[in-house]
Amino acid sequence: MAVKSLYEKTVWVQDTTKSKNPLIFYSCPLWWQKQGLSYTASGYGNKVPTRYCTRVPEWGTRLYRVYCMIWSNVGSLYIIHHGRNYFINEYRVRL
């Protein structure tokens, strides 16, 4: 599957190793996101898939879906690796 990047963001993943390797986000929407649909009727949830994927250099070349834990007006982005959530704690837009 070819993934075209609309724009790139550099972020760091918060984990136990305190890794500071930048991640590049790729736009790869799911079929229902392309149709303008929402994952849940309310738009809230603990594991709402976003339209972005990323690669973590230490974990190989696999693309990981970025999920959002969103309630009220607060959302936290994270990726899942071997059943564990890794939250994305800060970002910087690459110019």
C-alpha positions in Angstrom: 0.0 0.0 0.0 1.5 3.3 -1.0 1.1 6.1 1.5 1.3 9.7 0.4 2.3 12.2 3.0 0.2 15.4 2.9 2.5 17.0 5.4 5.0 15.7 7.9 5.1 16.3 11.7 8.0 15.4 13.9 7.1 14.1 17.3 8.6 12.2 20.1 7.1 9.1 21.8 7.1 9.0 25.6 8.2 5.5 26.7 10.4 3.9 29.4 13.6 4.3 27.3 13.0 8.1 26.9 13.7 7.8 23.2 14.0 11.1 21.3 13.9 9.7 17.8 11.6 11.8 15.6 8.5 10.2 14.0 7.1 11.1 10.7 3.3 11.0 10.4 1.7 9.8 7.2 -1.8 10.5 6.1 -3.5 7.1 5.5 -7.2 7.4 6.2 -9.5 4.4 6.6 -12.4 3.8 4.2 -15.0 5.3 6.5 -12.8 8.4 7.1 -12.6 9.0 3.3 -16.5 9.0 3.3 -16.6 11.6 6.0 -18.0 9.2 8.7 -17.2 9.2 12.4 -15.9 6.2 14.4 -18.5 6.6 17.1 -21.8 8.5 17.0 -20.6 10.9 19.7 -17.1 11.2 18.4 -15.7 10.3 21.8 -13.9 7.2 23.0 -10.8 5.5 24.4 -9.5 4.1 21.1 -10.6 6.3 18.2 -8.4 5.7 15.1 -7.1 8.8 13.5 -6.3 9.2 9.8 -2.5 9.1 10.6 0.1 6.4 10.7 3.7 6.5 11.8 6.9 4.4 11.9 9.0 4.0 15.0 12.7 3.5 14.0 13.5 1.2 16.9 10.5 -1.1 16.1 11.3 -1.7 12.4 9.6 -0.5 9.3 5.9 -1.3 10.1 3.4 1.5 10.0 1.5 2.0 13.3 -2.0 3.6 13.4 -2.3 6.7 15.6 -5.2 6.5 18.0 -6.9 9.2 20.1 -8.3 8.9 23.6 -10.8 11.7 23.5 -13.4 12.8 26.1 -15.0 16.3 26.4 -12.6 18.7 24.9 -9.4 16.8 25.8 -7.6 14.3 23.5 -4.4 12.3 23.9 -2.7 10.7 20.9 -1.0 7.3 21.2 0.2 4.3 19.3 0.0 0.6 20.3 3.0 -1.7 20.2 2.7 -5.3 21.6 -0.5 -4.4 23.5 1.0 -1.4 25.3 0.0 2.2 24.7 2.8 4.7 23.9 1.5 8.3 24.2 2.8 11.1 22.0 3.8 13.8 24.4 4.9 16.7 22.2 5.1 17.7 18.6 6.9 20.1 16.3 5.9 20.9 12.7 8.7 20.4 10.3 9.1 23.4 7.9 
